[in-house]
Amino acid sequence: MEKFTIKNRFTQKIIVEDEAETLREVVEKNKANLGGANLGGADLRGTNLRGADLRGADLRGTNLRGTDLRGTDLRGTDLWGTDLRGTKIKITQKEDIIRALGIIIEE
């Protein structure tokens, strides 16, 4: 067992502090309370984040390959450099994903 601490990316206040085998376990267990979390660079491959609250979270450079993000609140999330291959989302989330990746679509 290892102790994991997840802090708010803006205030550095501790959001979650828990013991588990992996960070992935802590994130899955606490997915409803990760708004503003600093998870940049984390390896979260295959994590079940369905319905998670990731509003405003820092996920830059995170490995989300094969992750289930269906129904996850991604408003204001930073996904710059994140590996999203094989990730599942709902069609209604496509605009949030595009914004979070820093993509600009012009008419």
Contacts in CASP RR format, 6 or more apart in sequence:
PFRMAT RR
TARGET T0000
AUTHOR 0000-0000-0000
METHOD contacts of the structure
MODEL  1
MEKFTIKNRFTQKIIVEDEAETLREVVEKNKANLGGANLGGADLRGTNLR
GADLRGADLRGTNLRGTDLRGTDLRGTDLWGTDLRGTKIKITQKEDIIRA
LGIIIEE
1 19 0 8 1.000
1 20 0 8 1.000
1 21 0 8 1.000
2 19 0 8 1.000
2 20 0 8 1.000
2 21 0 8 1.000
2 22 0 8 1.000
3 17 0 8 1.000
3 18 0 8 1.000
3 19 0 8 1.000
4 16 0 8 1.000
4 17 0 8 1.000
4 18 0 8 1.000
4 19 0 8 1.000
4 20 0 8 1.000
4 23 0 8 1.000
4 26 0 8 1.000
5 14 0 8 1.000
5 16 0 8 1.000
5 17 0 8 1.000
6 14 0 8 1.000
6 15 0 8 1.000
6 16 0 8 1.000
6 17 0 8 1.000
6 26 0 8 1.000
6 27 0 8 1.000
6 30 0 8 1.000
6 34 0 8 1.000
6 37 0 8 1.000
6 38 0 8 1.000
6 39 0 8 1.000
7 13 0 8 1.000
7 14 0 8 1.000
7 15 0 8 1.000
7 37 0 8 1.000
7 38 0 8 1.000
8 14 0 8 1.000
8 15 0 8 1.000
8 35 0 8 1.000
8 36 0 8 1.000
8 37 0 8 1.000
8 38 0 8 1.000
9 36 0 8 1.000
9 37 0 8 1.000
9 38 0 8 1.000
9 56 0 8 1.000
9 57 0 8 1.000
9 58 0 8 1.000
10 36 0 8 1.000
15 30 0 8 1.000
15 33 0 8 1.000
15 34 0 8 1.000
15 35 0 8 1.000
15 36 0 8 1.000
15 37 0 8 1.000
16 26 0 8 1.000
16 30 0 8 1.000
16 33 0 8 1.000
16 34 0 8 1.000
16 37 0 8 1.000
18 26 0 8 1.000
18 29 0 8 1.000
18 30 0 8 1.000
20 26 0 8 1.000
20 29 0 8 1.000
23 42 0 8 1.000
23 43 0 8 1.000
23 44 0 8 1.000
24 43 0 8 1.000
24 44 0 8 1.000
24 45 0 8 1.000
24 46 0 8 1.000
24 47 0 8 1.000
27 34 0 8 1.000
27 39 0 8 1.000
27 42 0 8 1.000
27 44 0 8 1.000
27 47 0 8 1.000
27 49 0 8 1.000
28 47 0 8 1.000
28 48 0 8 1.000
28 49 0 8 1.000
31 48 0 8 1.000
31 49 0 8 1.000
31 51 0 8 1.000
31 52 0 8 1.000
31 53 0 8 1.000
32 51 0 8 1.000
32 52 0 8 1.000
32 53 0 8 1.000
33 53 0 8 1.000
34 52 0 8 1.000
34 53 0 8 1.000
34 54 0 8 1.000
34 57 0 8 1.000
35 53 0 8 1.000
35 54 0 8 1.000
35 55 0 8 1.000
35 56 0 8 1.000
35 57 0 8 1.000
35 73 0 8 1.000
36 54 0 8 1.000
36 55 0 8 1.000
36 56 0 8 1.000
36 57 0 8 1.000
36 58 0 8 1.000
37 54 0 8 1.000
37 57 0 8 1.000
37 58 0 8 1.000
38 57 0 8 1.000
38 58 0 8 1.000
39 57 0 8 1.000
39 58 0 8 1.000
39 59 0 8 1.000
39 62 0 8 1.000
40 58 0 8 1.000
40 59 0 8 1.000
40 60 0 8 1.000
40 61 0 8 1.000
40 62 0 8 1.000
41 59 0 8 1.000
41 60 0 8 1.000
41 61 0 8 1.000
41 62 0 8 1.000
41 63 0 8 1.000
42 59 0 8 1.000
42 62 0 8 1.000
42 63 0 8 1.000
43 62 0 8 1.000
43 63 0 8 1.000
44 62 0 8 1.000
44 63 0 8 1.000
44 64 0 8 1.000
44 67 0 8 1.000
45 63 0 8 1.000
45 64 0 8 1.000
45 65 0 8 1.000
45 66 0 8 1.000
45 67 0 8 1.000
46 64 0 8 1.000
46 65 0 8 1.000
46 66 0 8 1.000
46 67 0 8 1.000
46 68 0 8 1.000
47 64 0 8 1.000
47 67 0 8 1.000
47 68 0 8 1.000
48 67 0 8 1.000
48 68 0 8 1.000
49 64 0 8 1.000
49 67 0 8 1.000
49 68 0 8 1.000
49 69 0 8 1.000
49 72 0 8 1.000
50 68 0 8 1.000
50 69 0 8 1.000
50 70 0 8 1.000
50 71 0 8 1.000
50 72 0 8 1.000
51 70 0 8 1.000
51 71 0 8 1.000
51 72 0 8 1.000
51 73 0 8 1.000
52 69 0 8 1.000
52 71 0 8 1.000
52 72 0 8 1.000
52 73 0 8 1.000
53 72 0 8 1.000
53 73 0 8 1.000
54 72 0 8 1.000
54 73 0 8 1.000
54 74 0 8 1.000
54 77 0 8 1.000
55 73 0 8 1.000
55 74 0 8 1.000
55 75 0 8 1.000
55 76 0 8 1.000
55 77 0 8 1.000
56 75 0 8 1.000
56 76 0 8 1.000
56 77 0 8 1.000
56 78 0 8 1.000
57 77 0 8 1.000
57 78 0 8 1.000
58 77 0 8 1.000
58 78 0 8 1.000
59 77 0 8 1.000
59 78 0 8 1.000
59 79 0 8 1.000
59 82 0 8 1.000
59 100 0 8 1.000
60 78 0 8 1.000
60 79 0 8 1.000
60 80 0 8 1.000
60 81 0 8 1.000
60 82 0 8 1.000
61 80 0 8 1.000
61 81 0 8 1.000
61 82 0 8 1.000
61 83 0 8 1.000
62 79 0 8 1.000
62 82 0 8 1.000
62 83 0 8 1.000
63 82 0 8 1.000
63 83 0 8 1.000
64 82 0 8 1.000
64 83 0 8 1.000
64 84 0 8 1.000
64 87 0 8 1.000
65 83 0 8 1.000
65 84 0 8 1.000
65 85 0 8 1.000
65 86 0 8 1.000
65 87 0 8 1.000
66 85 0 8 1.000
66 86 0 8 1.000
66 87 0 8 1.000
66 88 0 8 1.000
67 84 0 8 1.000
67 86 0 8 1.000
67 87 0 8 1.000
67 88 0 8 1.000
68 87 0 8 1.000
68 88 0 8 1.000
69 87 0 8 1.000
69 88 0 8 1.000
69 89 0 8 1.000
69 93 0 8 1.000
70 88 0 8 1.000
70 89 0 8 1.000
70 90 0 8 1.000
70 93 0 8 1.000
71 89 0 8 1.000
71 90 0 8 1.000
71 92 0 8 1.000
71 93 0 8 1.000
72 89 0 8 1.000
72 93 0 8 1.000
74 93 0 8 1.000
74 96 0 8 1.000
74 97 0 8 1.000
74 100 0 8 1.000
75 96 0 8 1.000
76 96 0 8 1.000
76 99 0 8 1.000
76 100 0 8 1.000
77 96 0 8 1.000
77 100 0 8 1.000
78 100 0 8 1.000
79 97 0 8 1.000
79 100 0 8 1.000
79 101 0 8 1.000
79 102 0 8 1.000
80 101 0 8 1.000
80 102 0 8 1.000
81 101 0 8 1.000
82 101 0 8 1.000
84 97 0 8 1.000
89 97 0 8 1.000
98 105 0 8 1.000
END
